[in-house]
Amino acid sequence: MNPTLIEEIVTDEPNPTPAAALTGYARRLRGTLLGAPAAFLLTIVAALLAVLPIVYLAGSDPATAYRALAHGSLGNQNAIAETLIQATPLLLGGLAVATAFHAGLFNIGVEGQLVVGGLCSAVVGIHAPLPGILHLAASVAAGMAGGALWAAIPALLKAHRGVHEVVTTIMMNYLAFSLSRYLVASDGPLASTTQPSATDRVTDSARFALIWTPTRLHAGFLLALLVTALMTWYLYRTPAGFRLRITGANPTTARFHGINTRRVTVRAMLLSGALAGLAGAVEVLGLYGRYYDSFSPGYGYDAIAVALLGQLVPFGTLVAALFFGILRAGSVELAATTGISREMIGVVSALVIGFVAVQPAVARLLARVLRRTR
């Protein structure tokens, strides 16, 4: 399927949703010469410059802060490995957000789907009597199934009742947090007898192997790279991916061409949830070896910034995930060297989302000014 064909048959919606508007802007930007790389770099530079006053107010020198951030994330093999470890769930979560965006959906529930996916993978990793690689495969599949199941309710409500997915996915987040907290509490059915607020350890056959000793980097990172390649192929080289993108760009045109937009909406949301669940499974099976309550420091929310910064393209999402991995891995040395709280990384994430969100408005303003000048 020719990926440029969508540009020829999709017209602008009179009242596009925010997801469709940002998706359309990203699609037009990718069609310009060096547009996406330039927007990526400018967004990062703008976010890092905008945080300078906060660094000054915290009593630190910006040069020292950025030097500590770089050394803590890229200074040696352990730092590089930690950057890749942090980037792995962000990449998978970013792919989940981007997939939903392509279908015109704003999946705010990636964090809850990630938590449920991690919990389901831990249960199978502990209790399923399977040999060797089959145990790992079943545990990963359980995580994806758990994430997809948690996205199914918002998907069906959106497709058949028109209930906005932002509201339902946020509600499902809180249900996921409460359910997982109950299951691993001291008197919960999945609680460990040795570790508070956690499950028992998964068996070794359900663990991802380490790929860079003596660091903690595991094979889940390679799986995330493989999924990135598969999602590129799916979105831009398959009829199903074409139907998904055209539904998000213009549902009216999609229906006119005989596409069942309800079915596409449900499938896109389930796929997004499965990717989010995979992110949780990779963390549990690769990094921790058991499910911990609140094991995610907000990967699902940062994934929104990752997807937007990556212009909703799988390869761009990979680059954006590496950038946020650098921020997260370097935040430890940043806090130790300068005294700046690690929560500063959350400020940078928020600034990235803000700058990406205003880009369509700025682009329209510049286009209007150019037309008047001509």
Buried (B, 14 or more C-beta within 10 A) or exposed (E): BEBEEBEEEBEEBEEBBEBBBBBBBBBEBBEEEEBBEEBBEEBBEBBBEBBEEBBEEEEBEBEBBBBBBBBBBBBEEBBBBBBBBBBBBBBBBBBBBBBBBBBBBBBBBBBBBBBBBBBBBBBBBBEBEBEEEEBBEBBBBBBBBBBBBBBBBBBBBBBEEEBBBBEBBBBBBEBBBEBBBBBBBEEBEBBBEEBEBBBBBBBEBBBBEBBBEEBBBBBBBBBBBEBBEEBBEBBBEEEBBBBBBBBBBBBEBBEEEEBBBBEBBBBBBBBBBBBBBBBBBBBBBBBBBBBBBEBBEBBBBBBBBBBBBBBBBBBBBBBBBBBBBBBBBBBBBBBEBBEBEBEBBBBBBBBBBBBBBEBBEEBEEEEEEEEEEE
